[in-house]
Amino acid sequence: MPDFDLPEAKLAGEKHVELWLTENGYTNIVKEELRLNEMMLLAKGNIEHILVRVITCIHPNRPYKLSEFEADVVTRRAVKLQVTAYAAYVVIDTNNDLFEDIIWDRLQ
């Protein structure tokens, strides 16, 4: 089973993104269901409100890039919610610690 399908890895990645959002002034961070077993984070910021699809993997693997279809699904949901869509690519180690900086991708 690929690392990014492990529930513990997904939760760890989401927690790292939540922490980053909080540290950078975002508030009211809530989970938003995209599809079955696929969650996103909705957060309010001073500059913009955002919807974040978190993709997590365990080092030495690399997170997969969202396909055009997946990015479109997230972007459409963001438009419906009147927020900006992002993907956050997270790499963790086997202890669920952040291995490298989160990579952010604004979806269009």
C-alpha positions, -999 to 999 in steps of 0.1 A, spaced: 0 0 0 14 34 -9 24 56 20 0 84 12 -29 60 17 -20 53 53 -45 70 76 -18 79 102 3 96 75 -27 115 62 -36 127 97 0 137 105 2 157 72 -31 175 80 -18 183 115 14 198 101 -6 219 77 -30 230 104 -1 240 126 15 260 97 -19 277 90 -23 286 127 13 299 129 6 321 99 -25 338 112 -52 316 98 -82 309 120 -114 288 121 -96 258 105 -121 230 98 -121 198 78 -142 198 47 -150 165 30 -142 164 -7 -151 128 -14 -153 96 7 -121 94 28 -107 126 12 -106 156 34 -95 192 29 -89 220 53 -109 253 52 -92 282 69 -99 320 72 -70 343 68 -65 381 69 -56 382 32 -76 354 19 -98 324 29 -84 291 16 -93 255 9 -63 232 11 -60 197 -3 -32 180 17 -11 153 0 12 134 24 39 108 20 66 92 41 102 99 32 120 87 10 88 87 -12 77 120 -28 41 132 -28 22 128 -60 11 159 -78 -27 163 -81 -40 154 -116 -58 181 -136 -91 163 -127 -83 163 -90 -71 200 -91 -103 209 -109 -125 192 -83 -108 211 -55 -109 244 -74 -146 240 -82 -153 234 -45 -133 265 -36 -152 286 -61 -185 273 -46 -172 283 -11 -158 316 -24 -123 308 -12 -89 302 -29 -78 267 -36 -44 253 -27 -26 220 -26 -1 214 2 25 187 -4 38 172 29 67 148 35 70 132 69 95 108 84 86 75 101 80 93 134 53 115 117 76 145 120 79 170 92 108 160 70 110 191 49 91 224 44 55 221 31 53 228 -6 23 250 -15 7 251 -49 -21 276 -57 -47 259 -79 -64 277 -107 
